[in-house]
Amino acid sequence: MTRLRAVVSLLLWVLALPRAGPAQGYRLGLDTRAQAVSYRGVLLDSVPVSDTVTGPTGGPTSRDGFAVSCFPGFSYCSVFRPGLEQHASPLTSTADLTAWGLGVAGLSIRVRARLGASLGASDVWPGTEPALQLLEGYAQYAVERMTLQLGRQTVATRLGVTGFDGGRVTVRDGRRGLELTGYGGFGLWRGSTLPVTSSALNPLGEFRPPERTIVAGAGVGWSAALFDARLSYEREVDPSVDYFVSERAGVDAVVRPYRGLSLSGGADYDLAQGWWGNAEATLGYLAPNGRINATARVRRYRPHFDLWTIWGAFAPVPYTGIDASLSLTPISRLRLHASGEHYAFENANVATPLVSVESSGWRFSWSAGYTVVRDVAVEGGYHAEFGPGAASRGFEGNISYTAGEVLALGLHGGTLDRPLEYRFDESSLATYGVYAHYRPAPRVGVELDASRYVEERTRPDATAFDWNQLRVSARVVLAFAGGADLAGLPPAVQGMPRGPRPEQ
């Protein structure tokens, strides 16, 4: 209840914001989502070695038929049993605020924060700790040739998305199409808004750097009518040992020789490890009438790990893939799409004389959408994938009704089969549900969704219990603006719809 009161207090505080002065303005978006979930729990148990028997596959099982894991020298074996049904009610509220007109021309403030809570009896849903997270929070000073940002922010380059608490400066020469960027500060954990030292990211007490890492990077870009090019560099250091966490550099380029035709590519090099990372080259074509969109690509992927982790010691093996996609609109009501890829891993230089292992795989998908009448559309598709260790295939479909930008109703369903190569466990999943998106006013949006997941597992032991679950969710999006938000804009622009748009 304490977290719920905190969410309510935040909403009340936002609604009580004073009106901005004549030279001031702000934009505020509130996105609140609540979900009720019920799913199967799992109970870790143990049985004495003397109470195990030989199962149908030759391995040990408990006397009531559950597969067990036994280790030499231990008198007990571990076993997973079906637990009690778990109920979770996660609630998140995200506030996105931009304010300007603060007495200095070009100065503005951007704050984006998320408040999360678990309204159930117990915390059985991940991501609700810590309750309050600052996603972004910085002051920005922007003029024609320069932008300066100070605070918590993120930078997206071909090396990934990097979050840090620090500063960033961008200098531009619009006449020559040049842009130079430099940034640095205390780093955040990859894919998170928390530092690597946060206990929420380390529940098992594994080794992590004892201090926040220091991030520094730079980039230079050049834009012209027929091409764009950019160089990126980033390094991260652990100050506790004064040693690199990572150091990489990358290059991107796009060439547009003819209308609708583009050739793009890029690559990055891991300076700390001394090897090439990811690289790709893509040829794309978009017809002038928009009815044909085709791409062909060659890419190389290699996962990147920080030097303080143990995973880099395993020398991750890259793979190379060739893929293509084609989207067609032969008539205004019909949309077709197909894509496929074949990939193969490089030689891992590991001898497996007793086991034959696949080192390549493929995936493909197709989909079609047809507008039956003006406001009713039907969509369906199929996807399949086969690779080392596992495979998957399934259908999906959707029937939707839309009434302009005000209302959207739909039914959705799908299947997913996952045969596994290295486990005696195969899963068949079926999903179905309904959704509704309603926008009663330009700055208000409401979304409702109810989905059922029915999963069956094929196993030779008693662990083949169901993993069915039900999810019901609600979302409310509110948009506020004040002050000079619309000042100086033509009446036609001021009359344009605002706020969240229902998903089609």
C-alpha positions, -999 to 999 in steps of 0.1 A, spaced: 0 0 0 30 23 6 40 21 -31 4 26 -42 2 58 -21 35 70 -37 20 65 -72 -11 84 -63 9 112 -47 30 116 -78 -1 119 -100 -17 144 -76 16 165 -76 17 165 -114 -20 176 -117 -13 204 -93 15 219 -114 11 257 -117 3 272 -151 34 284 -170 41 320 -175 38 338 -209 74 330 -218 75 295 -202 61 262 -214 60 225 -206 49 192 -219 41 164 -197 31 128 -205 18 103 -179 17 66 -189 3 43 -162 0 6 -167 -16 -20 -144 -16 -58 -149 -31 -88 -131 -13 -121 -138 -18 -156 -126 7 -183 -135 21 -216 -123 47 -216 -95 77 -240 -93 88 -256 -60 124 -267 -55 125 -299 -34 149 -327 -26 146 -365 -21 171 -390 -6 192 -409 -31 178 -441 -16 142 -430 -27 151 -426 -64 143 -452 -91 153 -455 -127 130 -436 -150 117 -445 -186 147 -428 -202 173 -444 -180 179 -415 -157 169 -412 -120 134 -402 -109 116 -398 -76 91 -426 -67 62 -404 -78 77 -399 -113 96 -366 -112 130 -364 -129 157 -356 -103 193 -343 -105 218 -363 -84 255 -354 -79 282 -379 -68 289 -377 -31 256 -361 -21 230 -380 -2 201 -360 -16 189 -352 -52 171 -320 -62 137 -321 -79 113 -294 -93 76 -299 -84 46 -279 -95 41 -251 -69 11 -231 -59 -5 -207 -84 11 -173 -82 -7 -140 -85 10 -108 -94 -3 -73 -99 25 -51 -111 18 -13 -116 41 11 -133 37 49 -139 61 68 -162 62 106 -162 79 124 -191 84 161 -186 100 188 -207 101 224 -195 115 255 -212 114 293 -210 136 292 -178 151 327 -183 179 317 -206 172 313 -243 178 277 -254 177 263 -219 153 234 -211 149 205 -187 140 170 -195 129 144 -168 117 109 -174 110 88 -143 92 55 -136 75 44 -104 69 7 -101 50 -13 -75 37 -48 -69 1 -45 -56 -2 -82 -47 4 -99 -14 40 -108 -24 67 -95 -48 66 -122 -74 70 -100 -104 105 -88 -116 114 -53 -123 95 -36 -94 127 -30 -74 138 -3 -69 104 13 -69 116 47 -83 139 48 -113 152 79 -130 153 70 -167 166 104 -179 171 137 -161 192 165 -177 194 202 -184 199 211 -221 213 243 -236 207 243 -274 217 270 -300 221 268 -337 257 254 -337 259 236 -303 239 215 -279 251 209 -243 234 184 -220 242 177 -183 227 150 -161 214 114 -166 211 106 -203 215 79 -230 236 79 -262 227 55 -290 254 45 -315 262 14 -335 281 3 -304 247 1 -285 228 23 -261 249 37 -233 235 53 -202 255 76 -179 254 104 -154 276 132 -169 278 156 -198 275 156 -236 283 183 -261 275 183 -298 289 209 -322 274 213 -357 283 229 -389 251 228 -409 266 243 -441 291 216 -444 270 188 -429 295 181 -401 286 171 -365 310 164 -336 299 148 -303 318 141 -271 304 127 -238 315 112 -205 304 104 -170 297 76 -146 282 47 -164 250 27 -160 246 -10 -165 239 -20 -200 202 -21 -208 194 -7 -174 189 27 -156 209 14 -126 246 14 -119 265 -19 -119 269 -16 -81 231 -18 -75 220 -47 -55 189 -51 -77 212 -61 -106 231 -86 -84 207 -107 -64 231 -137 -62 261 -117 -49 283 -124 -79 315 -105 -85 308 -70 -98 330 -39 -99 329 -23 -65 327 12 -80 307 28 -108 325 26 -141 336 57 -160 324 61 -196 338 83 -223 330 85 -260 331 106 -291 316 106 -326 319 125 -358 293 126 -386 291 139 -421 258 143 -440 254 152 -477 226 148 -503 237 114 -515 254 99 -484 259 99 -446 289 87 -427 297 84 -390 326 73 -368 321 63 -332 344 55 -303 337 45 -267 357 33 -238 347 23 -202 371 20 -173 368 4 -138 383 31 -115 388 5 -87 416 -12 -107 422 15 -133 416 -10 -161 394 -12 -192 359 -26 -190 355 -22 -228 370 -2 -257 354 -2 -291 352 18 -323 327 17 -352 319 32 -386 285 36 -404 278 48 -439 247 52 -461 248 59 -499 217 69 -519 227 68 -556 192 69 -570 157 77 -558 144 48 -537 177 29 -537 201 29 -508 232 10 -497 241 10 -460 268 -7 -440 289 -6 -410 313 -25 -387 328 -22 -352 361 -34 -338 367 -45 -302 400 -28 -293 402 -44 -259 397 -80 -272 416 -74 -305 389 -87 -328 361 -76 -352 326 -75 -337 294 -69 -357 293 -59 -394 266 -57 -420 258 -44 -455 222 -38 -467 208 -30 -501 173 -15 -500 147 -4 -525 115 16 -519 93 22 -549 82 58 -555 45 48 -550 54 29 -518 40 -4 -529 73 -23 -530 98 -23 -502 127 -48 -506 159 -54 -487 189 -78 -490 215 -80 -463 247 -98 -452 256 -95 -416 280 -108 -391 271 -110 -354 294 -115 -324 282 -109 -288 301 -83 -267 310 -89 -231 327 -66 -206 362 -76 -196 352 -80 -159 328 -108 -168 338 -144 -172 319 -148 -205 346 -132 -226 370 -159 -216 349 -184 -237 358 -165 -269 322 -161 -283 319 -175 -318 304 -152 -344 279 -162 -371 273 -149 -406 238 -146 -420 222 -137 -453 187 -125 -452 161 -108 -475 126 -93 -470 99 -82 -494 68 -61 -487 41 -57 -514 9 -38 -517 -6 -50 -550 -39 -34 -543 -48 -8 -517 -66 -33 -494 -40 -61 -495 -6 -61 -478 19 -90 -482 53 -95 -465 79 -123 -465 114 -126 -451 140 -153 -446 175 -158 -434 202 -185 -434 231 -183 -409 261 -203 -400 285 -202 -371 323 -200 -376 344 -229 -365 346 -230 -327 378 -251 -328 364 -275 -303 366 -313 -308 333 -333 -302 341 -368 -315 311 -384 -298 285 -358 -308 275 -343 -341 264 -307 -336 246 -285 -361 265 -252 -368 240 -235 -391 203 -226 -391 175 -208 -409 144 -188 -402 116 -174 -423 82 -158 -420 53 -146 -441 22 -125 -433 -7 -110 -451 -33 -83 -442 -65 -75 -459 -90 -47 -452 -124 -64 -456 -144 -32 -453 -134 4 -445 -129 -2 -407 -123 -40 -405 -90 -57 -412 -78 -93 -410 -41 -102 -406 -24 -135 -404 11 -150 -406 34 -180 -401 70 -182 -388 95 -210 -385 130 -213 -373 155 -241 -370 189 -237 -354 215 -254 -332 197 -268 -301 161 -259 -308 134 -250 -333 101 -231 -333 71 -226 -356 37 -211 -352 8 -191 -366 -6 -158 -355 -37 -138 -365 -56 -107 -357 -90 -92 -365 -94 -55 -358 -120 -28 -361 -110 9 -360 -131 40 -359 -106 67 -369 -82 76 -341 -108 73 -314 -115 35 -311 -98 3 -319 -111 -32 -311 -95 -65 -318 -92 -103 -314 -58 -119 -315 -45 -155 -313 -15 -176 -321 4 -209 -317 40 -217 -309 56 -252 -310 92 -256 -296 109 -289 -301 142 -290 -282 172 -309 -293 192 -313 -261 163 -318 -236 135 -343 -233 110 -314 -232 87 -301 -260 63 -272 -255 31 -263 -274 16 -229 -267 -17 -214 -278 -27 -178 -271 -59 -159 -276 -72 -126 -263 -91 -94 -269 -80 -57 -267 -96 -23 -269 -79 11 -274 -100 42 -267 -91 79 -270 -120 100 -257 -100 132 -260 -68 143 -280 -47 141 -248 -63 110 -232 -58 74 -241 -71 42 -225 -61 6 -234 -74 -27 -221 -62 -62 -229 -70 -97 -217 -50 -127 -229 -49 -164 -221 -18 -186 -225 -23 -223 -227 9 -243 -227 14 -281 -227 47 -298 -223 56 -333 -235 79 -351 -211 83 -387 -201 81 -379 -164 56 -362 -141 71 -328 -147 48 -324 -177 24 -302 -158 7 -272 -174 21 -237 -175 -12 -219 -183 -16 -183 -173 -40 -154 -176 -30 -117 -181 -53 -88 -178 -38 -53 -183 -50 -17 -184 -31 14 -195 -40 51 -192 -20 78 -211 -24 115 -202 -8 144 -220 -5 179 -206 9 212 -220 10 248 -210 25 282 -216 41 288 -249 35 253 -261 15 264 -292 28 299 -295 37 310 -330 23 278 -347 -2 282 -376 -38 274 -368 -37 243 -390 -9 229 -369 -25 238 -336 -56 219 -347 -37 186 -354 -46 157 -330 -23 151 -301 -17 125 -275 -14 87 -278 -26 70 -310 -43 36 -308 -21 9 -321 -35 -6 -354 
